[in-house]
Amino acid sequence: MKITIACVGKIKEKFYREAVSEFEKRLSKYCRLEFVEVADEKTPENAGAALEEQIREKEARRLLEKIREDAFVCSLEINGKRLDSREFAKWVERSAVNGISHIVFVIGGSLGLHESVRKRADMALSFSDMTFPHQLMRVILLEQIYRAFRIINGEPYHK
C-alpha cells in the first residue's frame, strides 16, 4: 500500500523533522510512504474572513494539483469521523482488502482546509475537537498509521 501525506507548509522545527524521520523509517517495513508539501500563504495579522478564504483556496489548489485522481483521499478535520486506534487499523486493513492501494491523508495549513478539498475527500477523519499545529499533526498521524500496521500484523505495541 502507498500512503501519501499531503500537507501545507514545511516542517521548521528540528524535533518534528526527527520524529517524522523516525516514523518514516519504521513505516518502510509496512508501506510506501511519501510526503507532498505545498507552499503555505502568509496570513496577515488582521486578515478578514474574505482574505482567509482566498488563502485557503490558494493552498487548496496547490494540494489538489498534487493528488492523483485514483487515490483515496482522507482529509483531517475537526468535524471528521472519529475512530479509536483499533478501528483505524481495521479501516486501513479493509481499505487494502477492498482494493484501495493509495491513501492520501490531507493536512491543511493554519487556517484549515478549503471546501474544495473537503469535496474531493472520500473520507474526513478527526483526531480530536482540539486544534493541533499542522507540523505536530503529521507526527500524530504517522504514529497512528504505524500503530495501525502493528495492530494489523498482530505485533505488540504499547497501549
Residue pairs with C-beta under 8 A, 6 or more apart in sequence:
1 30
1 31
1 32
1 92
1 95
1 96
1 100
1 101
1 102
1 103
2 31
2 32
2 33
2 34
2 101
2 102
2 103
3 27
3 31
3 32
3 33
3 34
3 102
3 103
3 104
3 105
3 145
4 33
4 34
4 35
4 36
4 67
4 71
4 102
4 103
4 104
4 105
5 33
5 34
5 35
5 36
5 104
5 105
5 107
5 138
5 141
5 142
6 35
6 36
6 38
6 63
6 66
6 67
6 104
6 105
6 106
6 107
7 35
7 36
7 37
7 38
7 106
7 107
7 108
7 134
7 138
8 37
8 38
8 39
8 40
8 59
8 62
8 63
8 107
8 108
8 109
8 134
9 37
9 38
9 39
9 40
9 109
9 110
9 134
9 135
10 37
11 17
11 20
11 135
11 138
12 135
13 135
16 135
16 136
16 138
16 139
19 139
19 142
20 35
20 138
20 139
20 142
23 139
23 142
23 143
23 145
23 146
24 33
24 142
26 146
27 33
27 142
27 145
27 146
27 149
29 149
30 146
30 149
30 153
31 145
31 149
36 63
36 66
36 67
36 104
38 59
38 62
38 63
38 66
39 59
39 62
40 59
40 109
40 110
41 55
41 58
41 59
41 109
43 51
43 52
43 55
43 110
43 111
44 51
47 55
52 111
53 114
55 109
55 111
56 108
56 109
56 111
56 112
56 113
56 114
57 114
57 116
59 108
59 109
59 111
59 114
60 113
60 114
60 116
60 117
61 116
63 106
63 117
64 116
64 117
64 120
67 73
67 104
67 106
67 120
68 102
68 104
70 102
71 102
71 103
71 104
72 95
72 100
72 102
72 103
72 104
72 122
72 123
73 103
73 104
73 106
73 120
73 121
73 122
73 123
74 103
74 104
74 105
74 106
74 121
74 122
74 123
74 124
74 125
75 105
75 106
75 108
75 113
75 117
75 118
75 121
75 123
75 124
75 125
76 105
76 106
76 107
76 108
76 124
76 125
76 126
76 127
76 137
76 141
77 108
77 112
77 113
77 118
77 124
77 125
77 126
78 126
78 128
78 129
78 131
79 124
79 126
80 123
80 124
80 125
80 126
81 123
81 124
81 125
81 126
82 126
83 91
83 125
85 144
85 147
85 148
85 151
86 151
88 144
88 147
88 148
89 147
89 148
89 149
89 151
89 152
92 103
92 145
92 148
92 149
92 152
93 148
93 152
95 103
105 125
105 141
106 113
106 117
106 121
107 134
107 137
107 138
107 141
108 114
108 117
108 134
109 134
110 134
118 124
127 137
127 140
127 141
127 144
132 140
147 157
150 156
150 157
151 157
